[in-house]
Amino acid sequence: MSKRPEDLETRYDAGVGNVGMVICRQPMADWRIRNLANHRYDILCLCVQGKSHYTCGKKRFTTEPGSMLFFPKGTEHSAHSDTSTPWSFYTVQFDLQPVNDEAHEAFNAIGPNLKVSNLAQVRSRFRELERCWVGREPGFMMRVRGIILELLHELVLTHIRQSGRILHASKINDILSMLQECSGTTYSCDELAQMAELSPSRFRVLFRQMTGYSPTHYQNLIRMYRARDLLLSGGYTVTTAAAETGFEDVYYFSRLFKRLVGVSPSYYRNI
């Protein structure tokens, strides 16, 4: 049985509750932890310099700049700095609050060691996270939680790309960005494959690995949810929302909307 759109939307959906600590640790050759298992908080770390050596369950790994580590609550792990090139790292402890059991299982399946492709950006987010945490300006916790969610989103995307060993992930990401910006235009699989400089069959496989959908289904989902938001915003009829998202046949639009969203578009006109 295929997943419903709402199931896929909540697979990695979560909030952030209490935050226990945000800190940047400078290189220390004698840094070491033994059998640490934090049962109150989830832990997210970023290696920015040097190396460390970890044991987590049966997994042993060495961190390097760009390594992002994620330890869900209760995950026991041991580690020590590399004596010749001790690591420097950011770490944040927080209460991850998945929206349902499926999301809880999905987050627990991540990690513990992933390599981010955009270290400079991720490091900048951690730096801002530490600044907000230390500065404690009015409303700082909203910003702290927001940055943690941004980092978790980066963690999820990295996990998806690396767990499937998806080649050409950057090309598919470029296509996804284009589709999100041009939701009123429909592209065939052949057109998208040509833009990505891939064969249609290869593009179709990679696209589904990245998103869980076929290119056509993904485009239709984007358009349906954009139409829903237009209807909710007021000032749009079903006909004008259909036209705004690239549908000339309002009856086909309504049938597709109900199939993908679960209710008819007129439902959102009455909320």
Residue pairs with C-beta under 8 A, 6 or more apart in sequence:
3 212
4 262
5 221
5 260
5 261
6 262
7 102
8 212
8 213
10 99
10 100
10 102
10 103
11 102
11 103
11 106
12 103
12 106
12 107
12 156
13 98
13 99
13 100
13 103
14 96
14 97
14 98
14 99
14 103
14 107
14 149
14 152
15 97
15 99
15 145
15 149
16 94
16 95
16 96
16 97
16 145
16 148
16 149
16 152
17 94
17 95
17 96
17 97
18 41
18 94
18 95
19 92
19 93
19 94
19 95
19 133
19 141
19 144
19 145
19 148
20 40
20 41
20 93
20 94
20 95
21 41
21 91
21 92
21 93
22 90
22 91
22 92
22 93
22 129
22 130
22 133
22 134
22 144
23 90
23 91
23 92
23 130
24 88
24 89
24 90
24 126
24 127
24 130
25 31
25 88
25 89
25 90
25 91
26 88
27 49
27 50
27 81
27 86
27 87
27 88
28 81
28 86
29 81
29 83
29 86
30 81
31 52
31 80
31 81
31 86
31 87
32 79
32 80
32 81
33 77
33 78
33 79
33 80
34 78
35 76
35 77
35 78
36 76
36 77
36 78
37 74
37 75
37 76
37 77
38 71
38 73
38 74
38 75
38 93
39 73
39 74
40 73
40 93
40 95
41 73
41 93
41 94
41 95
42 70
42 71
42 72
42 73
42 93
42 94
42 95
42 96
43 69
43 70
43 71
43 75
43 91
43 92
43 93
44 68
44 69
44 70
44 71
44 91
44 92
44 94
44 148
44 151
44 152
44 155
45 68
45 69
45 70
45 89
45 90
45 91
45 92
46 66
46 67
46 68
46 69
46 89
46 90
46 91
46 116
46 122
46 123
46 126
47 63
47 64
47 65
47 66
47 67
47 68
47 69
47 87
47 88
47 89
48 65
48 88
48 89
48 90
48 119
48 123
48 126
49 65
49 87
49 88
49 89
50 65
50 81
50 82
50 85
50 86
50 87
50 88
51 62
51 63
51 64
51 81
51 82
51 85
51 86
51 87
52 62
52 63
52 79
52 80
52 81
52 82
52 86
52 87
52 89
53 60
53 61
53 62
53 63
53 79
53 80
53 82
54 60
54 61
54 62
54 63
54 69
54 77
54 78
54 79
54 112
54 113
55 77
55 78
55 79
56 71
56 75
56 76
56 77
56 78
56 112
56 113
57 75
57 76
59 112
59 113
61 112
61 113
62 82
63 69
63 87
63 89
63 113
64 115
65 119
66 115
66 116
66 117
66 119
66 122
67 113
67 114
67 115
67 116
68 111
68 113
68 114
68 115
68 116
68 122
68 154
68 155
68 158
69 111
69 112
69 113
69 114
70 110
70 111
70 112
70 114
70 155
71 77
71 111
71 112
72 96
72 107
72 108
73 96
75 112
77 112
81 87
90 123
90 126
90 127
90 129
90 130
92 126
92 129
92 148
92 151
94 145
94 148
96 107
96 152
98 104
98 106
98 107
110 155
110 156
110 159
111 155
111 159
114 155
114 158
114 159
114 162
115 158
115 162
116 122
116 154
116 158
117 158
118 154
122 151
122 154
125 147
125 150
125 151
125 154
126 151
128 147
129 144
129 147
129 148
129 151
132 140
132 143
132 144
132 147
133 140
133 144
160 166
160 210
161 169
161 210
164 209
166 172
166 206
166 209
166 210
167 206
168 196
168 198
168 206
169 206
169 210
171 196
171 197
171 198
172 196
172 203
172 206
172 207
172 210
173 210
174 195
174 196
175 192
175 195
175 196
175 207
176 210
176 211
178 195
179 187
179 192
179 218
179 219
179 222
180 222
183 219
183 222
183 223
183 226
183 245
183 246
184 223
184 244
184 245
184 246
185 246
186 219
186 246
187 215
187 219
189 200
189 203
189 204
189 214
189 215
189 216
190 200
192 203
192 207
192 215
193 199
193 200
193 202
193 203
193 204
196 203
198 206
203 215
204 214
204 215
207 213
207 214
207 215
207 218
208 214
211 218
213 221
220 256
220 260
221 260
223 245
223 246
223 247
224 245
224 256
224 257
224 260
224 261
225 261
226 244
226 245
227 241
227 242
227 244
227 245
227 253
227 257
227 265
228 257
228 261
228 265
228 268
230 236
230 240
230 241
230 244
230 245
231 238
231 241
231 265
231 268
231 269
232 268
232 271
236 244
237 269
238 250
238 253
238 254
238 265
238 266
238 269
239 250
241 265
242 248
242 249
242 250
242 253
242 254
242 265
245 253
247 253
247 256
253 265
254 264
254 265
254 266
257 264
257 265
258 264
258 265
